[in-house]
Structure formats: C-alpha cells, structure tokens
Amino acid sequence: MSRPDLSVIIPVYNGAKTIGACLDSVLSQSGMCYNEIIVVNDGSTDDTGKIVRKYQANNTNIVLLTQKNAGVSTARNNGVDISCGKYISFVDADDTVGLSWDSVKHHFDSFDTYFTNRSGLKINHRAFATMPEFNLTPDYHYFARMLTMAQKYNADVALGGKITFNYEKNYIRRHMYDKPAVYDSFVDNKRAVLLHADVRETANAALYRREFLDGNNLRFETTMPLDEDMLFTMLAVLHADIVVTVPESAYVYNRCAGTASNIIDVAESEQKYSRAIVQRFSKLLPALAANPRWSALYTEWLRAYANQSMYVAPEYREFVPNDGCLKCKHERCGDCIMRLILDDKNMAAQQKLFQKQK
C-alpha cells in the first residue's frame, strides 16, 4: 500500500490473553484499514504469535515482527525502524485505544484527589468501590482525531489523554486535557510540555512524527529497567518545534500487578526505580543544558532531581545532586562548583548505567 499516515506499534511478550482485545480496539478505529499495525513479538512462549497470525489472515495491514526476548524498548525501537507511517503511535498489548470520554467523565464529577498542573492537564482519581457500574462506550476516532490535529499544525508530537484502571489498588485515574492547545518552542511552552510528559508517565496515548524521531535520533533506552517511555516522551517534547494536545481522545491503560512498572517485590522495586531515576535525569539535564534558552528549566529539573535523592538506593547516590542545590537561591545554575560536579556525575552515570546489562 502507499505510505500510510500512521504506524501503530504494539510490543508484546506472552500476551495471548490480551492481544486479541488490543488488536480489536486498534482495528476498529476509523481509517485504520489504510494504516499500518506492527506487532513486535518479543520472544513470547505462549500462543501470542499464533493469535496474531490469525488476525493477519483477515487484515493485510498487520505486520508481525518476531524477535528473541530483548525487552519492550528494543521491541519498540525495532518496530519504529521497520515502520512506514508518517506518524508513529505506541500501544501496549494489555491496553486498548478509543474510550469515549463522555461515557466515563461523569465518574469524576466529585473526587477525593484533584489537581491541575500549570500546563492544563487535569489529574484525578476515584475508587472503584464508591462508584456505580461502568458503562463504557468505545470511541472509534481516537487516532483520527489526533492525526487531524497533528496534520493541521504540522506537529512533531500530539498528546492525547488516558484513563488508568488499577485493579489491584481499586481506582481509576484521569489524565485528560480540557481543550486543544498548541505549544511552540518558547521556554514557557517547554516547561508546560515537559510537565505533560512527566506526569503522563507513558509514551503511549500520543503520536510522533517519524521524520522528527529520525532527525533527532530519538529511540527508547534499552538499558533502562523502568521509565524509558517517560524519558523518550520528555526528550521528544523538548526537541519538538510544535506539540499539540488533543482532548476527547482517551487511551485505556490497564495497570496490572507483575508488569515492569508495577513491581511487587520491595527490594527489586527500589533497585529498579533508583536506577531509572538516575538514568532519566542524567539524560534529561544535558539535553536542557545544550540550549542556553533553557537554563532556568535546567535549574528547575536539577532541583527535581536533587529532591529524588531520598528515594534513591545507597549504591546510586553517588550520581545524585547534593541537596545543597535545593537550598540555592539562584534561579539559574551558573558555573558553580556543584554544576560542574553534576556534569561529571551525569557523564559517569551514562558511561556506567547505560552500558548493556549482562
């Protein structure tokens, strides 16, 4: 077929129980028959591959790429490398796309946790136990709506919303936008979209222009145990000339026990989150430092990094900024000794922690 507008990349490992529902939701989207679906089978040992091949028999736009088990980041990167679409979107195999916001928004009319950050993204949650039965309605224009917005403004990144269902902790959470917004490369806008990328905690529920990703060499870090999608999105919006937000389009994120981002073992969780914190900030800060216009943003995120020191396991603290950065009264980091020391720490972290793990 001619070059599609969109390539949807679905990494999957042992997803036989969920991949069917995921593919059904993607295939049901308006115009999806003219676009590309790439399923990257990351060395599954169950019937995942067999199920996808059955879908291929009736859908010529589905591509199945099989690889040895190498992790979700490698799977996503390989999917991007073979994709043909002008825009790229990522969907996890246990999630679905296209939830009608009208069918769920009344659940958030009153709530026990709510805040609006400075960039207009509203976040709140409600417990399942206090809510009436869900009557969810599919939205068949999830991708079409984001594509229309991205194409209208020639955006590098389009950010949609998501609804998180956490069945272990018994809540639903909303990350939705109130109205369409267009952000250019001005400093205040960079602050806004970085906040978007941080609190969204996912590379899903978004579209990325393929040529923009290639031009900035943006791919997922394969050595990160967690938060690789958060880093990817933060770097993407940082480098983007135009970012748009798209209300109404809601991605359904199912947060399940045992997944990489929902680790049950406390010791394992501490180790992986500590490593992820150091890796994320050691990449983000040099990217901010590369542009003099973002010096105030550098200081803001440096302090956010220093504030994470209390959560970092002892063996990773050598890479974290001194808490003196939290007490500094300067609004911008200059050539102080702490800045120079941190530059060295960031370099050391990249050399040590971004090496391929044995």
Protein Blocks (a to p, Z undefined) as FASTA:
>chain_A
ZZdfbdcddddehillmmmmmmmmmmmpghklmmccddddehiablmlmmmmmmmmmomk
bccdddddebjklmmmmmmmmpmbfbdcdddfkbcehiafklmmmmmmpccbdcddfkop
acddddfklpccddddddfklmmmmmmmmmmnopabdcdddddddfknopacddddfbdc
dddfbfklmmmmmmmmmmnopaehiacdfklmmmnopacdfkbfghklmmmmmmmmmmpm
bdcddehiacdddddehiaklcfblmlmmmmmmmmmmmmmmmmmmmmmmpmklmmmmmmm
mmmmmmmmmmpcfklmmmpccfklmmpmbfbdcfbfklmmmmmmmmmmmmmmmpccZZ
